[in-house]
Amino acid sequence: MNIEKLVEKQREYFLTGATGPYPARVRALDKLMCALEKYEEALKEALFLDLHKAPSESYMAEIAMVRAEISYCRKHLKSWMKPADVRTGLANFPARNFTVAEPYGTVLIMAPWNYPVLLCLSPLVNAVAAGNCVILKPSAYAPAVSGVIRRMITDIFPRKYVAVIEGGREENEALLEQRFDYIFFTGSVEVGKVVLEKAARFLTPVTLELGGKSPCIVDKTADIRLAARRIVFGKLLNCGQTCVAPDYILVHGEVRDRLVASMKRELVRMLGREPLEAEEYPRMVNRKHYLRVMNLLKGGSVVTGGYGNPDTLQIAPAILENVSTESPVMQEEIFGPVLPVLAYRTREELMAVLRRYGRPLACYLFTKDRELERWMLRHLSFGGGCINDTIVHLATSRMGFGGVGSSGMGSYHGKTGFETFSHRKSIVKKYGWPDLPVRYHPYRKWKDAVVRKVMR
């Protein structure tokens, strides 16, 4: 079946109404949960083949989060699907105002390679919970995971409901030529622009989950040991190939040396003195990205790490000092285990650097200063983040996750994800009596006076 016919088949199936009722959506979620259990070991093996991810990390950062998303959506789905009453104003009195969430129809989900299970299946959970048909496009850079996901989805869903299209650029281009009712894309800014341009031809709504240079601010009041441990955790996860990884550190000059020393100790504690020999340390996804990250080490002083093995595509986690905003490592999102450290003294210096890189997907602040917390939330625009931690704001279905500006548009997770894949219709149910004459011709001055009082 070619892609155009597949989209047509899914649209026809959606129009039968089979995916809309609550029991059908619950069955789909239950099937996904059972499939995750059945294919868990296969997914772990595939993640190791594609990214050298340890089984524990694969479960914690990918599979378990999908399971949690399914459980949360299943628990709350019935209440989300109910019409939501809205207060009726005088202009519509007497009436009932309410909104109804309806599925968009046929949805395209394009997933990246860095978290190929989580970022493929988590939006799928939201899409089927909202009652849509879905075409999944896993990344060709994670072929082992892509193959397992194809087998898993084929095992539980007919293609007219949920289908997986494997392949690379040719398949991506063919998919983007089709008319979808919604497109959900996770990936780079450059490809995101292409997706948005293609979607614009059909006025297709889009969610873009992109990235950016996510800063990590360490104030002089911070618990330095705790900050170091949590920053290193966030950077080591998936070898730095995480869209919300701390991209660079802005640390107050008074505590810079203490922070760098603590991070060096944490690296040894977590990976040993020879990180490339650690069995559970991931690798770069391919040679292209390995060479790209190695080149970013230029323009700074390597405090620790920074060497690599071209055979295994692993890079020893690097801390860089003597870095300026003009250094190569500060010109793009790093997406690897390299952590530049820049110092600041005043908030003016801090803000000058932060504003240089636009609105990032994440921002992290380590401090005990409540006023500084309020200042950050008031003056900095970013997708989401943490105070005194990194990464973990993703690990909940109770809050939406998404970017702003160049780091993306739209969000998902939990109810936010359900709303993302739903169109919310606004309805006024009007009663027959009384039928006030004020809105009907002929218009008179007394009617104008009534309208001015009511519609204020």
N, C-alpha and C positions, 0 to 999 in steps of 0.2 A: 504494500500500500504506500503510495507516495504521500508527501507531506500535505499537499493541497487536499487530497481526498480524505486524509486522516482528520484534518481540521473540519471538513464538511461533515464527516461522520459524527464527530464530537458535537458539532452544532445541532445536528439532527437529533442526537440522543438527548442533549440538554433540553430541547424543545418538547420532548415527550414528558418532561416534568419528573423523570425518574430520580434525579439527584437532589430534588428539593425537599421532600418530606423529612421530618426529624428522624424517623427510624432508618431511612436510607443513609443519612449522614452519620448516625451512630454506628451503623454496620461498617461503613468505610473506615471510621476511626478504629474500631475493634480489629478489623482486618490488618490495618497498619501496625497496631500493637503486637498482634500475633506474629506478623511477618518479621518485625524487629527481633523478637525472641528467636524465631527460627533461623534468621540469617545473621545473628549477632557475631558469631565466630567468623563467618565468611567476610563480614564487613571489617572486622578487626584485622584479619589477614590481608585484605585488600588495602587498608590504610597503611599497613606496614610496607607493603610492596610499593605503593605510590609515594609515601612520604616518610617511611621509616618511623612511623608513630608507634609508641609503645601501646600494648593492649590497655593498660590502665588509663593512659591519656586519651586513647580512642573512645573508651567508654565514658570517661568523665566529661570530656569536652565536646563529644558529638552524640553518641548513641543515647546516653542518659538524658541529655537535654531534649532530644526528640521524644523520648518516652514521657518526660515530664510535660511537654507541650501537648501531647495526645491526652494525657490524663486530665490536664487542666481544662482543655477545650471540651472534652466529653462531659466533665462535671458541670460546666456552666452553659453548655450549648442551648439547652431548652430555654433558659431565661434570656439568652441573647436573641433567640429567634422570636420571642414574644413581641407584639406591638408595644412600643414605648409611648406612654401618654405624655402629652405636652400641655402645659397650661393654656387655656383658651382665653384670648384677650377680648376686650369689649367689641372690637371690630367684627369678630366672628361669632359672638354670642347670639343665640345659644347653639353650641356645637361641641363636638369632641375632636380635639386635635391629637394626632398621634403619628408616629413614624414606623415604617416597616422595612426591615432589611431584606433585600432580595439579592440572589447571586448574580454576578455579571454575565456568566455564560461559559465561554471557552477561554481558558487562561493559559498563558505561556509562562513557565518558570525557568529562567536561565541561571544555572548555578556555577560557582567558581570552583577552583581546584584546591584551595587551601583548607577548607572544611567541607569536603565533598559530600559527606553524609548529612551533617547538620544543615548546611545551607541549601541543600536540595530538598530534604524531607520536612524540615520545619515549616517553610512556607507552604508545602503541599498539605500539611495538616490543617493550616488555616484555610486554604483554598477549598478543600473538600468539606470542612466544617461549615463553610459558608454556602455550600451547595453547588459548586462549580464542576465542570469537566476540566481536566488539566493535561497539558503536554509538558513533560519534564525534559530539560536539556542539560544533562550533566556535562562537566568539563572534560574535554579530550586530554587534558594534562594529567588527569587522574583516571587512567583507563581501567585499572583493576576495580576501583570503586564503581565506576560507571557501569561495568559489566554486571556486578552484583546487584546494583539498584535496578537494572533492566530486568534481571531474572526475578527479583523480588516483586516488583510491581506487576510484571506479567503473570506471576503466580496468583495474584489476589484480585486484579482488576481487568476487565475487558478493555481493549484499546480505545473503544468508543467512549470510555469513562476517564481512565487515566492511562496515558501512554508515555513511553520513554523513547526519545530520539537520540541515538549516540552519533558521534562524529565530531568533526572540527569546524573550520571556518565555512566550508561549503554548506554544511547543514545549518549553521547559524544564520547564514545569509538567506537560505531558502525559507527558514522559519520566519524571519523578519519581513519577508515579502507577503506573508499571509495576514489576513484581517483577523485579529484576536479581539476579544472583548476586554482583556486586561493583560498587561505584561509586567512581570516581576523580575527584575534583573539585579544580580549581585556581581560586582566585578570592578574593573578599573574605570577611572573617569573617562578615558579616551573611548572605550567601548560603550560606556554609558551614554555618551553623546550620540553615538551612532544609533543606539537603540531608541533614544528619544526622537531623533530625526526620522527614523523609519516609522515609529508609532504615530508621529504627527500627521502623516499622510492620511490615516484613517481616523484621526482624532481619538486614538486609543489611549485610555488612562494608563499611567505607568508609575511603578514604584522603583526607584533606583537606590540601591544600597552600595555606596562607593567607599571612599576612604579619606585619605589626607594625612597630614603630619600631626598626629595627636600628641599634644605636649603633656609632660608630667612636671608639675611645679612642686618643688620641695622648699618649704618655708623654714626659717631658722628655728621656729618653735616645734618643728616636727620631731616625732620619735624616729631618729635616724636609722636605728637597727631595724625597726619594723618597716620603715619606708624602703630600705634596701632590699629586704626579703621579698616584699610584695612587688616591687618594681622588677626585680630579677625574675620572679615567677611569671609576671605578665609578659616579659620579653622572651623568656625561654619557651613559653607555650608555642608548640608547633614551629620551633626554631625561628620565632619572630615573624612568621608568615600569618599574621593575624591582623585583620583590618583595624582593630581597636588596640593593638599593642602600643605601649608607650614608645613613641617614635623618637623623641629627644627629651632630655631633662633640662629644666631651668631651675637651678638651685641657688639659694642665697649664698653669696660669697663667703659668709662666715662659717658655713657648714659644708662647703664643697668637698674639702679634703676628707672629712669624716664620712661623708656619703660615699665617695669613690672607694675608700678603704673598706667600708662595710659591704658594698656591692661585690668587691673582689672576693671577700671572705664568703659571701653567699654563693657565688659561682662555684667556688671550690667545694663548699658544703653540699651543693646540689648535684654537681657533675664530676667532682674529683679534680685532681690536678691535671689530668689529661682528658678534657671533655670529649675529644673525638674517639676515645676508647669506651665511653659510656654506652652501655647497651641500649638504653632507652632514649638516647638523644636523637631527635629527628634530623632530616637533611633538607636541603633545598630541593624544590620540586624537579628541576632539570638543570642542565649545564648553562643554559642561557641566563637563568636567574642566579646561579652560582657566580658566574663571571660578573654579572651586573653588581651584585652586592660586594664582591671582592674589590671592584673598582671604586666603590664608594668610600673605602677606607682611606683614600688619598685626601690630603688636606687637613689631617688631624694627627695628633700624637696618640698612638695605641698604648693604653695603659696596661691592658691585659688582653690575651686572645688575639683575634684578627688573622690567624693563619687558617688554611683550609686543606682539604684533601680532595683533589679533583676527581679521584676515582669513586669516592663515596658521596661526593657533593655535600660534604659537611663543612661547616665553618665554626671554628671555636668562637664562642661569644666574645665580642669585642666592646670595650669601653674606650671612647675617644675623648681626649681633652684637647685644649688649644684649638677649638673649633669655632669658626665664625659663621655668620649667616651666609657668607659667600662660599663656604666650603661645599664640595660636591655632595657630601652626605646630607646637606641641608637644602638641596634643590629639588628633591623628590621624596615621596614616601619610601622608606627604606625597605620594608617588607623582608626583613632578615635579622639575624642576631647581632646587630651593630647598634650601640647606644651612645650617641654624642651627648656630652655634658657641657652646658653653657652656664655661666654664672651671671647673676644680676645682683644689684644692690638696692635699687629703688623700684617702686611700682611702675614708674614711668619707663624705666629700662625693660621691665618685664612686659609691659603692654606693647612696647615698640616691637619686640620680637614676636609676640603672639599675633599681632595684627598683620605681620608680614606674610603669614601663611594662611590667611583666610579663616573660614569656619570649619574646624576639623570634625571628624566623626566622633571623637572622644576627647575628654580632657580629665586629667587627674591632678588632685591637689592633696599634698600631705602637710597638715598644719594642726596646731591646737588653738589657733587664733580664730574665734568665731566671727570677728569682724572681717577677716580676710575671706572666710567662706562666703559671707554675704556679698563682698566686693566682687568675687569671682562670678557668682551666680548673676549678679546684676550687670556686669560689664562685659562678660565673655559669652559669645554665641558658639555653641557646639552641639553635636547630636545628643550626647549623654555622657555620663562619666561617673567617677567615684570621688569621695573625699576619704583619704587615708586608706585607699586600696586601688587596685587596678583590675580591669577586665570583668569583674564579677557582676556589674550592672546588667550584663547579658543573661545571667543565669537565673532569670525569673520570668514567668509568664504573666506576672501581675503588672508589669510596666512595658510600654512599647519601646521598641528599639529602632532607630533610624537616624539619618543624617540631616543636615541643613545646608543650603547653599551648594557649594561645590562638593560637599561630602555626601550628597544624596537628597532624595525627596521621598516622603512617605515613611511609614514605619509598620512594624508587625510585632508578633508575639501576643498570645492570649487574646483578649477581647479586641485589642488594637488590630491584631492580624485578621480576626473575623470581620471587623469593620473595613479593613483595607480591601478585602476581596468581596465586599458587599456594596451594593448601592442602596442608600437609605432614602426611601420614598416618604415624602411629607404629605399627610392626608388630613383634610378637614371633612368630618362627617357632619353635615348640616341637618338640623331638624326642621320640619315643615312649619312649625308655629312657634313664636310669632314671625311673620315675614314683614319686617319693617320697610316702609316705603321710601326711606331716606336715600337709598342707593339708586332708585329708578328715576327715569325721566318722567316729567319735566323737573329740572333742577330749580330750586328756589332758595332765597336767602336764608330762610329758616333751616333748610336742609344743610346749607353750608355751615351754619352755626353749630348744628348737631355734630357734623363730621369733625369740625375743629375740636370739639370737646372730647369726642370718642377716640380719635386717632392722634393722640399726643404721645 
